[in-house]
Amino acid sequence: MKAITFKAFAITNEIDLNKIAIHCGIPKKFTWEEPLILKGDILTVILGHEVEEAKMVLVFSFGSVVFINHLDANEIQLFFHFVHSFEPDINLIDAYKYTDDYSLHVRETETVELTDEYVVVPEYDSFYPELISTVLAKSAALERTEVQLGQIHDKLENMIDRLEKGKLRIGNKELARTTAKIVRHEYNTLAYIMILDKPDITWSSITANEFYDKMMEFFELNDRYKILKSKTEILYNIMDGFSTISHSIRGLFVEWIIVILIVIEIGLTIFQINGWLP
C-alpha cells in the first residue's frame, strides 16, 4: 500500500465549521470536537479542478487544517483563500508559519512503529487518517499558542524592566489588555484545542484508543499541555503582583492627596483665626 501523507497547518484560533458545511451542502451540524472532512466532488468544486479521490482535507474548529495526500502549493493556497472567505481575520501570510508533516506506512511489523517523520502499522484501518490528522492538528495548534505565550512573556518582561527602573505606575488599560491576552491564550490552549478530549472512535475501538494514546505520547501533547497550563498560572500570578503594586501606588497617591488637603484646610483655619484672611 502506498504511504499516506499528512500536512498540518495551524492558521487561526477558531474556524466555524458549520458555515463551511452549509456552503458545501453538507447536511450536518458539526459539534466543536469533530473535524469537517472535505473530499471528492466537494473538494473539486472548492479548488476548481478535478481532485484525486485519495486526497482530502480535514478542518478543525480550533483553527487547524490537515491535508491528506496533500495538495500542491497552489491548491493549498486556494483552499486557504476559501477558508479566509468565512474567517476574514485569518492572516494568510502567517498561515504557513505553524506546520507539521507526517506519513502513514503499512507493512509487516509486529507493533506500531513511531518516528519523527512517519508511523508504521501492520495493517490499514479506516480510523488511522483521522487519528493522525487530529494529533497533528493539535500539535500545530499547540505550537502556535506556545509562540503566543512567548509574546506575552516578552510583554511582561518589559513591564518588569520598567519596575526595576523605578517606573512603578502601570495603567489600568495596559493591565487589562495583558490580562485579556492571557485569558485568550488560556481559552485557545486549555479549552478550545481540547488536548485531553479523544475522538469518538477511540471509545468504541481498543485498537484506535491504543494508537491514539501512543501518538499523543510520542508528540508529547499532554506534557506540552501541562507546561502551558503551568506557565499560564505563573502569568496570572505575575499579573496579580502588578495589579497589587499598581493599586498600592494609587492608594498611596490618594492618601497623600488627602493629607495635603487636610494640611491646607488646617492652614486656612489658622489664617482665619488670626485674622490673616478675611
Beta strands, then each sheet from edge to edge (+ up, - down):
strand 1: 4-10
strand 2: 36-39
strand 3: 56-59
strand 4: 64-68
strand 5: 99-106
strand 6: 113-114
strand 7: 118-121
sheet 1: 2+ 3- 4+ 1- 5+ 7+ 6-
end
